[in-house]
Amino acid sequence: MALYQINEPEGQQGQTEQRRAAGIDLGTTNSLVATMINGEAQTLPDNQGGHLLPSVVRYSDRQSPIVGFDAKNSAFDDPLNTLVSVKRFMGRGLSDIQKVADQLPYEFVNNDSGVARIHTVAGDVSAVEVSAEILKILKDRAEKCLGGELYGVVITVPAYFDDAQRQATKDAARLAGINVLRLLNEPTAAAVSYGLDNKAEGIHAVYDLGGGTFDISILRFSKGVFEVLATAGDTALGGDDMDRMIAEWIIQEAKLVDKPDPKLLRRILSVATKAKEELTQSNSTVIDIQRADGSVWHGQLTREHLNTLIDPLIKRTLSPCQRVLRDAGITKDDIKDVVMVGGATRVPRVQELVSRFFECRLLEGIDPDRVVAIGAAIQADILAGNKPDNEMLLLDVIPLSLGIETMGGLVEKIIPRNTSIPIMKAQEFTTYKDGQTAMMIHVVQGERELVSDCRSLARFELRGIPAMTAGAARVQVTYQVDADGLLNVSAQELTSGVESHIEIKPSYGLTENEIETMLRDSLSHAEEDMENRQLKEQQVDATRMIDAVEAALAEDGTVLLDEQERRDIETALEEVRKSRQANDYRVIKQALERLEKVSADFAARRMNASIKHALSGHKMEEFSD
């Protein structure tokens, strides 16, 4: 397997003019933009001095979309046209979103593309289009502050965003007219903020629990190099889920209808969010909800009961924490500290359980809402070429293995999970049948041994392969993952030079539990998977052997074999045919060994006959030097 190193893009050497660059944290609940001012990374305020921009967009049939606080304030009165938390829909198909659609006050639209769209009075919009409206506001804020057009922006994404979700983020930036210098994983951005300020060499954990996503990453910082050792998480777990837990409790306690109308549901979710925030500072809070009949329910939620409601969610984050330690090959004792990122980490119960799990100090010196945007701004300044002497290097990783389907429905992993990016890896494959002139390349993602247990990303064909005997063609398949975590695949037949390639752009991303399930199943089914893989491999070998022996018997059986020899080979051949239907690879292997043994002399005679035929009519001197 050939391995190529893809270098970072070189900075503009010798350039003195400072390019305008910014870092954007495109969040589920709130978004921010930051830039370098007088050598320091700072988040930028709006005209009222607020730094957070609520990730909320309201659509109207009479004016342009409204973004931010004004949109958020209209959520009660116009819930169907006021869209919040759309980051959770990025890169997802309608079938994925419909699993939680009953908890959301939106009208989702079915369409042929598979991309989820939401019906509004201004038309049907996708999460990409909604995110673009948010990005436009942040871009405008940065350009006003810097006094001119932005050269480029680093946008942060959850480390566990898959290829579709990353591509959707880049599409949103393109719609907003933004040049994306890099998609940077949120935990890595947070580590940049802390690492550069504190020169904190060593191994750190970054626990990032935002409004809609969770990431846990293990990083090593040494001599200006940030190396991500491993990452894990859940792209559909965050503070929004805590709000929903509280909302469900309110609905039950207040004896409201099972499915409140959109306006009431929005009001309940808002009250739930407020209660969660108040309980970060106090031990209890009063909740008032007006019922449909006009009566008002008065309730009280204590911090102790809140902990009971949200404990299952927080404990869901600890399973990836355990796995990421194992993947990184370290123990809790190796962790120097834990960087806390995301607004949901303000919840005292989160801090308590995370501290108990890692058994080390939690870093909260930088506002958890701002730390990601600050790290992105630092990286944007470097990528824009403003610091040509800066030696900081970021080595991020891919969250799941990337592989290819081989004969028998098996997966050959090309790039294992937690491989540093950018990366290019190539591997050679060959044809299965004589005269084969085309090959189907099936790109898959996951940790299991069989294609049926992994996620299909894309398929494409390589045509024009010269007709050769099976196994003679040399097809090199190259996987290239760029610094944004996006994948390109190419295939080339080396003797002829014919080539084909594809940019992996699936129409939607992984469902909320697929990544966790993939990794968990890869461990719990490891022994079973190996058995299945060996069975498939033996079945493929058996098919190949049957085809080869049948062809040889048809061509030379009557000439080179006596009756008993032919009968022995045919008997062994029938045993292989029967064993191929068995579910035990050992049975197939034994039958193949028997066939190989009884047909060995036949194969030798055919070889000798071929050599004699090739030499016929020639003298030995013709073949000498």
N, C-alpha and C positions, 0 to 999 in steps of 0.2 A: 504494500500500500504506500503510495507516494504521499508525502506531506509537504505542503507549501506554506510558508509564512507570509501573510499579507501585512505589510507595514502600515502604520498610521499615515494619513496624508501629511506631507511635509508642510510645515509652516512657511509663510512667505518670507524668505530670508532677506535680511537687509531692509525690510520695509519699516518706515518711520511713522507713516500716517496711521493713527489709531482707527480701526474699523469699529463701527457701532454694532455691538453684539449684546444679546440678552439671554437669560435662562427663564424658561416658563415651566411652572408646575401646573399642569392641566389636571386638576383634581376632580374627584367625584362630587364633593360638596362645595369646595371653594377652590379658586385658582389664583395664582400669583405670578408676577413677572419681576425679575431682578436683573440688575446690571452692575458693572464695576464703576464706582464713582470715587475718584481720588485714591485709587488703589484698593478700595474696600468694596466687597459685594453687599449691595443693599436692595431690599425689595422696594418697589416703587408705589407710591400712593396715588389715589384718584384725586379729583378736585376737592373732595371733602376731607382728605387726609387719611382715608381708609386704605389699608394695604390688601385686604382680602376682597376678591371679587366672587360673589356667590355664583356657582356654576349653574345658573338658572336662565332660561330664555323663554320669553313670552311672545307668541305669535298673534298678529292681528291682521284683519283683512283691509285695514286702512293705512297702515304705516309700517315702517321697517321694524324688524324684531327688536324687542327691548331686552337688555342683558343686565344681570347683576341684581342690586338691591331693589330697584323699582320692579323688576320682574318677580322677585321673591315675594314682595309685598302683595302682589296680585294673585298669588297662588290660591288663596282661599276662595276668591270670587270667580276665578277662571281656571280651574284645575286642568281642564282638558287641553287648554292651549298654553299652559305654563309648564315647561318641561324641566325637570330636575334630575340629577344623578344619571344623566345619559351615558356617562363613562362606562357604566355597567353594561350598556348595550353595544359598545364599540366592538366591531368585528364579530358580532353574534347574529345568528339566524333567528328567524321568527319562532321556529320550533323551540329554541332554547329559552327565549324570553317568555314564551307563553306559560312556562312552568311557574313563573312568578307573576303573571299578568293580572291575576285576580287581586294581588296586593297593590296594584298600581292604578291610579285614576286616569288611564290613557285608553285611547281607541287605537289598537294596533291593526295595521292594514296587511292583508295577505296579498302577495305578489309573486310573480314567476322567478324573480332573481334570487330569492332566498334571503335577501337583506331585509332586516326589520325596519319598518317605517311606521311613523305615528301620524295619525290624522289630526290636522289642525285647520282652523278657518283660513289659514294662508296656504293650505295645501299639505300634502303628505311629505314629511321630512324624515331623514335618517339621523342616526346619532352622529354621523360624520358631519352633516350640515349644521346640526345644533352646536357641535364642538367648534366648528369653524367660526360661528358667530362670537363665541367666547374668546377665541384666539384673536379675532379682529380687534376687540376692545383692548386686550393686553398688548398687542402690537402697537396700537395707536398710543397707548399710555407710554410705552417705552420710547417711541419716536418723538413724542412731545418732550419727554425728559432729556433725551440725547440730542435733540435739535436736528434731526434728519432721518433719512431712511435707514432701516436696519440692514446690515450686511448679512447677518444670519442669526439663527436662534438654536439653542439646545432645548429640546422638549423632553421632559421626564415621563417615563412610563413605569408601571409596576414591573418588577423583575420577572414575574410569571405571566406577563402578557405574551401570548403566542404570536405566530407570524401574522395571522389575520388581524389581530388587535393592533399590532405595531403598524401594519400597513394602513389600517383605518386612521390611525393617528397622523401618519404622514399625509394621507389624503385630505384630512381636515386642515392641516397646515397649508397645503397647496391651495385649497379653496380660499383660505384667508390671506393668500399672497405672501406667505412666509417661506423663506429659504431655510430649510432645516439642515443645520450643520451636523447634528447627531441626535439620535434618540438615546437618552441616557437612563439606565435603570435607577429608580428612585432611591433604593438603599445605597447605591454607589454614590449618588449625588449627595446624600446625607453624610456619608463617610468623608467625602471631599471637604465638606464644610467643617467637620470636626478635625479631620486629620491635618489640614493645613494650618488651622488655628493653634492646635495643641502639639504639633509634631509628634503625634501619638503613635509611635512605632509599636508593632505587635499585632495580635489577632483580636478583632472586634466583631461583635454581632450587631446587626442593624435590624431592629424590630420595628416594622413599618405597618401600622394599622390606621388606615385612612377611613374616609367615609364609605367607600365601597370595595376596597381591595386590601389584601394582606400579603406582605412579603417578609421573609426572614432570610437574611444573607450573612454569610461568614466571610470577612475580608481580612487580608493581611496587608499591612502598610509597612513598607520598608524602603528607605532611601528614595522616596519620591514615587514609588510604584504602588498603586492600589491593585491588588490581585484578589479577585472574587474567587474564593475556594469552592463555594457551593451556594446554591440558592433554592428556596422552596416557597410555597405560599398557596394562596387561594384568590383568584381574581373576582370572586363574588362573596366576599366576607369583609364586613367593616362596621363602622358606626351606624350606618343606615339600618343594619340588621338589629342592632340594639334598640333603635327607635321603634322598629316593627314589633319587637318583643314587648316593649312597654305599651305600644298601641293595642296589641292583642289583649294585654292585661286590662287596659282601660275599657275596651269593648266588652269584655267579659264581666268586669266589676260593675260597670254602669248599665249592664243589661241592654246594650244597644243591639241593633239588628246585626246578623252575621256578616252581611255585606253592605256597609254604609254607602250612601251615594258619594260620588267623587268629592264634593265640597266638604262633607262631614269627615270623610277619610283623610283629606288633606289637613283639616283642622286638628284631627286626632294626632296625626303624625307630627304636626308642628308642636302641639302640646307635649307630646312624648319627647321630642328633641329638647325642648325647654326644660323639662323635668330632669332629663339626664344631665344637662349642663349644670343645673342648680345643685344636683346631688354630688357634683365634684367638689363643692365647697361646703355644703351643709349635710346634715344627717337625715333630713326629711323635707318634703315639699308638698304643697297643697295643689290639687288638680281639680279644675272646674270644667265640665263639659255640658253643653246644652243639648238635650235630647230633641228628637224630631217633634215631640208634642209640646215643646217649649219649656219643659221642666229642666232643672239644672241638677246634674250629679256632682256632689262634692266628695272628693276622695283624697287620700293621703298616701304617698309612696315614700317609704324609708329607704335609706341607702342599703340597709341589710336585705330588704326584699328585692331591691334592684340587683344586688349581687346574685341572688337566687335566680332571677330572670336571665341574666346575661352570662352566668358562669358557663353554660354549655357552649356559647360562642367563643369565649376566651379560651376554653380548654381545646376547642377545635384548632386554635392557633398553635398550641403546644405540640401537637403531633408533627407538623412540619418542622418545628424547632428541633425535635428529637432526631428527625430524619436528616436534617441539614448538618448536624454534628457528625452523624455517621458518614455522610457523603464526603465531608471535608476531612475525615480521618482524624478528628480531634475529640477531646473530652471537654466538659464544662470547665475543668481546671485550666485549660489553655486560653479561655476567654478572658481578656483584660477588662472589658466593660461592654455594656449594651447601650447602643445609641437608640433613643426612643424617638420615633418619627410618626407624624400623623395626629390629627386632632383627637382621635379616639383614645390615644395613649394618655390623655389627661384624666381619664376615668380611674379613680383610685384602685379599683379592683383589678384593672389591667396591670397597673404598676406592681401591685402586691403579688399577683400570680407569676408575672414575668420575673420579678426579682427572686421569688422562691424557686423558680425553675432553674435559672442560670446561676444563682448563688454568687452574684457579683454586683457591683454598683451599676446604677442606671444613669446614663448621661442625658441631662435635660437642660443643659446650659443654653442652648439655642432654641428659640421658639419652635416647637414641633411643627407648626403650620408653615414656618418660613424656611426651615433648614434645607429642604429639597430644592427650592427655587434658588437659594444662595449658592448651593453646590453647582447647580446648572449654570449659573452666571459665571462662576469661576472657570468652568470648563469651556463655556462659550467664548470667553475672552482669550483663552489659549488657542482654541480651534480657529478663531478669526485671525490668528497670527499676530496678536498684540503682545505676546510674550514669547518671542522666538528662543529665548534662553531658558525657558521653563522646561524642566526635565520630568515633569509629572506624567506618568503613564498609567492609563486605566486598562485593566485586563478584566473585562466582564465575561460572563459565561452564558451558555444556552441552557434553558431549564429542562428540556427533554431530548432524548436521543433522536437522531435523524437517521433513517435507514432506507433500504430498497427491498422490494419483493424479489425473491429468487424462486426457482422451481419448487413446486410443492406448497406454495403459500407461506414460505419461510421468510423471516426478516434478517437481512444482513445489515448490521449497524455500521454506518459510515462515520458518523460523528457522535460519540457518546455524550450523554448529558453531563453538564458542568465542565464542558470543554471551553477553554478561553476563546473569546472572539476578538477581532475578526479571525477567520480560519478558512482554509481551503484544504480539502482532502479528496484524493482520487483513488479509485480502486478499479481493477480490471475484471471484466466478466466475459463470458463467451456464449456461443449459441448452443442450443439444446438438440436441434435436429439437423440432419444433412440438408444442405440447400437452403437453409433459413436466411431470408433476406431482410427481415425486419425484426425489431425487438421492442416490446412494450416496457417502458420505464415507469414503475409505480413507486412514488415517493411516499414514505410513511413516517409517522412520529409516534414514539412510545417506547416502552421498556420490555414488552413481551416478545416471545420468540416467534409467534405466528401473526401473520398479517391481520387475521380476523380479530385479534385482540388489541390491535393498534389503531391509530387514527390515520385515515387516508388524507394526504395533503394535495396530491396532484398526480396525473398520468400524462405521459406524452410518448410518441413513437419515434424510434430511430429507423429510418428506411434507407434502402440503397446499399445494404450490406452485401458484399460479393458472395455469391453462392459457393459455399465451401462445405467440407465435411464438418459434422458436429464437433465443436470444441476447437476448431481452427481459427475462428474469428477472434479478434482482440478488441473488445469494446471497453473503453475507459470512461467511467462515469465519475464526474467531478461535482462535489457539493461545495458551494461557497457561501458562507455566512458572513455578512458584512458587519460593520461596527454597530449598526442599528439592530442587529439580530434578525435581519431579513435574508431569506434563502434563495439562491439561484442554483439550478441543476443543469448540467450539460452532459451529453453523451457523444462520444466520437469513436468510430471504427478506425483503428490505427493503421491498418494496411491500405485502406482506400481513402481515408481522410473525411468520409461523410460524417456530418455532425448535426445535432439537434439540441435545443436547449429550451428551458422554461423558467419564467419567474414565478415563484410560488405565491399566488394571490388567491387563497381560498375565500369563498364568499362569506364565511362566518367562522368564528373561533370555537374554542373548546367550551363545553358546558361547565358550569361552576364546579362540579365534582369530578370531571373527567381526569384532570391532571393528578389529583390526589389519588383517585382510584387506579390510574395507570401505574403509579409508583408503588402503591400498596399491593396491588395484584402481582407486580413483578417480583415481589419478595415472597408473598404467600403461595404463589404458584410456580416458584422457581424450579422445583424438582419435577412437577408435572409438565412444565414448559419444555424442559430438557428432554423428557421422555417423548413428548410430542414432536420435538424437533428431530430427534434421532429416528423416529418412526417415519416422518415425512422424507428425510434424507434417504433412508433405506428404500422407501417406495419409489422415489425418483431414480435411484440406482437400479432398482429392479426393472422399472419400465425401460430404462436405457439398455440394460443387458438383454431383456427380452427382444427388443427391436433389433439389436445387433446380431444376436444368435439366429433369429428367424431369417434375417437377410443373408447371413453366411450359409445357412443350410439350404436356402433356396438357390443360391448361386453355386456352391461347391459341394453340397452334401452328398450327392450321388457319385461324385468323382473321387473325393478324398476320403470317404468313410465307408467301412464295411457295414453290414446290416446291424450287427450288435452294437458297434460304436454309435451309430445314428440313434438306435433305440435308447441307449444309455443317456445320450444328450437330450433327446426329446422327453425322457422321463424326468430328468433334472429340470428341464425347462418348464414342464407342467407343475413341478413342485414350487418353482418361483412364482408362476402365475397364481397359484392358490395362496401362497404365503403373502402375496402382495395385499390380499384382502384382510389379513390378520391385523390385530391391533397391538402386536408385539414386535418391535423392531428386531429383537434377537432371532425370532423365527425366520424373518426375511433374510437376515444376515447369514444364517446357517444355510438356507436354501441357495443363496448366491454363491457362497463358498463351495458348495457341492457342485453347482453348475460350472463354476470357474475351473474346478479340479478335473471334471470329466471332459471339458471342452478344451483343455490346455493343449493337448497334442493336435487337435483339429486346428487351433489357432496357429500353431507352429507350422503345420503343413501349408496352410494358406499363405503364411508369410514367405515360406520357401518357394511356393509356386509363383507368387508375385515377383520375387527376385529373379527367378529363372525366366519368367516372361519378359521382364525388363531387360535382361542380358541377352535375350535371344536375338541372333543376327549380328552381335557385336563381339569384338575380340577384347581380351582383358587389357591389352596395351592401350586401348582407347580411354580407359578409365584411370590409367596411371599418370603421374606427373610428367 
